[in-house]
């Protein structure tokens, strides 16, 4: 079958000199990328068997792509880890998926701590060179060592390609299992509706361990386009200047990205006539912001999209031409994807009535790794139960009305309140804690923790945040920490998180 | 170099991102982004701090790493802006 790996190999055969990925001063051609993927595959041939998990602790870089697709080409399963996480969480995910090998950036801040956390557990960390200069490809391949050329293997559409960890409690990580067919079909459909062609030059600031970022990587490389990487959004003016100076034709962002660009740059002062399209996913963008973005970028087609990791990435998109008439809608299902809005008993609700958005199609995940119970709750008879509340208008357009579960969305990242509560509960002096989302102008939601201190204990805000920083990714540190005498509860004793915000 | 302005900036970063008063936790020339001390949201908060607490308006085009990605860089930027004002 045709996978993303074979699509990259095809692109390398067609036009090997065409640029595939740029990062700082480095640009990797399709020939270099395909060569490096092959080198990774050769290096892994003696180390892993088909179906073995290989974790990646690599930030966005051409090297990430080479490692990710290299693992796939070896018939193994790639587990891209969130490079913002601390060693404790990374180690738990590595142990949870049973990876025996981690391809890691030796300069990562948690590298040493992770090696210590995994000591004696039979996990090997293979340090790789991430050089962001012209020599990057060569240095990366050299760090893999010399290995005999392996026999080519063909990949089965239905077999597991990668596991992406989404938010879960520390005790119960949620590893979304995606097959080669999941990745390839979703990438092809996305590349199709965005009209991605080899002449495109697309800027991506989204992390690849996150399904939206992963879909940008897959769809652009599958289409033979040039993907340009941006490390962070701290300097929005620099980003917009890149869009102009480098003739970027496509740009992918989440609502917070666009809030930043609209609030902190003068888009009208730049010549962005080359920008053919802009995509938004990763949570609902407020309607006034959609209109402001379109007004600021009149020549770019603005795609509003919706999906989730459990659906590989994408489930629906709104054609830019429908934006006025269907403002606030996430559009129509992707070709080949069926969507139903159902009531709790499983019946399809009438138009305009709110229910749970359920989906069926080639993009629905295989399940959660090592969690048959949770998989059975979420995927039933081939239908993915997204947990998102939605309604459909008389023309079939879908609108998202919220989430059923108490998940906080910081920027575009899902955060489980339980995960933070579990970390805070280990702090001496904390008797009880509840975490909730609170409205935030830039990120949509920010995290708030309310703590009931033990009698006699006087934890302070700084020590609480320092504890979080030691155990959680930066974006999971509560913005607000408050102390209370007790937590609001229902008559049955359940904490009412929504009353804390 | 260490003066009152530099100390004020360093203390703000220590208190709000590293949650400590241990001044050895950050070098004055360390990259705030490179070391993972702040992310892009944190950088916006630092700009808010510069504008509200240090009284220097940061223009959109001044939001560049050379002005903001480190304690000394911020101190130099603020000092230069104050002189020009």
Interface residues (C-beta under 8 A of the other chain):
Chain A: X84 X109 X231 X232 X233 X234 X235 X236 X237 X238 X256 X260 X264 X265 X266 X411 X442 X443 X462 X463 X465 X466 X469 X474 X475
Chain B: X15 X17 X18 X19 X20 X33 X35 X36 X38 X39 X40 X41 X42 X43 X44 X60 X61 X63 X64 X65 X68 X69
